[in-house]
Amino acid sequence: MIFATANQFEFKASSRRDDMISMCYLLIFLFKGGLVPFIAPPNLSKRDIFNYIHDVKKKTTNVQFCDGLPSGNIFLEFMDHIFSLKFDEEPSYELLV
């Protein structure tokens, strides 16, 4: 659940864009050693954890997610491209490598 996109939290259909966004969340998690804003505090109910993660992902900007990352500007460009995609739009894989 921690790598799900805001669209997935809203039970919308997923696309390649959502897969790429989930990958970004995973990479951020790994690069920051698990210290990410979308990890819910302990002792919350499942519903509260769900709502907490969804709210954080809706409110946090790409700049905030990338803060403190090595090569943050490159990763920010990567995220900005992915988040700008429309539902059925194919990512520019050449740009992302």
N, C-alpha and C positions, 0 to 999 in steps of 0.2 A: 504494500500500500504506500510506502514512503516514496516510491519512485513513480507512482501514477501521476498523470497530468490532471490539471484542473478540469479539462473536458471529461476525463474518465470519472472523476469524482462526481460530475453532474450527469453521469450515465449516458453521455453522448457517444455516438459511434467513434471508434478510433481509426486513425489513419497512419500513414508513414510519418507524418508530422508528430503525432503523439508518441510513436516509437522513438523518434529522434529526441524529443523533449525528455522522455524517460531516461534515455541514455545520458543526456546532459545532467539530470539529477543524480544518476549513478556516478558519473565522473566527478561531479562536485563533491559528493559524499566521500569518494575515495581520496581525492586530492586534499580535502580538508580533514581527513582522518575521522570522519563521522561527525564533525562539529558543524552541523548545518541547521538552519532555522526551522526546517520542516520535520525535525524529530520532536515528537510530542513529549511534554513533561510526564513523569511517571504518575501513576495512580489516577489516571483519567479513565472514564468508561470508554468502551469501544466507539460509541457514538461521538463522544467528546474528542477522541483521538482523530476520528474521521473528519469532524468539523474543523479541528485545529489545523491539521495538515492542509485541508482544502483552503482555509482562510489564508494561511501563510503563503501558499503558492499563488493565490489570486492577488495578494497585496505586495509581494516582494518583487522588485524589479530585477532584470538581468544584471544590472550594475551591482546591485546588492548581493546577488547570488555569487558573482564573480570576484567580489572584494576579497583580497588576500590570496587569490590563486596565483601560482607561478604562471607567467605568460598570460596574465588576466585579460589583456586587450585582445589577444588572438582568440581566447575562449569566448570573450564577450561578442566578438564578430560572429563566431560560430553560432552562439545562442541567438543573437539578433536575427540571423538569417533563418534559422529554424522556426523561431516564434513568429516570423513574418509570413510564413507559408499559409496558404489557404488549405482547406480540408483535403482537396483532391490534387493539390499541386505537388509535383515531384521535386524533392530537394536537389539542389545543384551539388551533386556528389563530388564533382571536380573541385568546386570551391571549398568543400569541407575536408579535403584530404590534407 
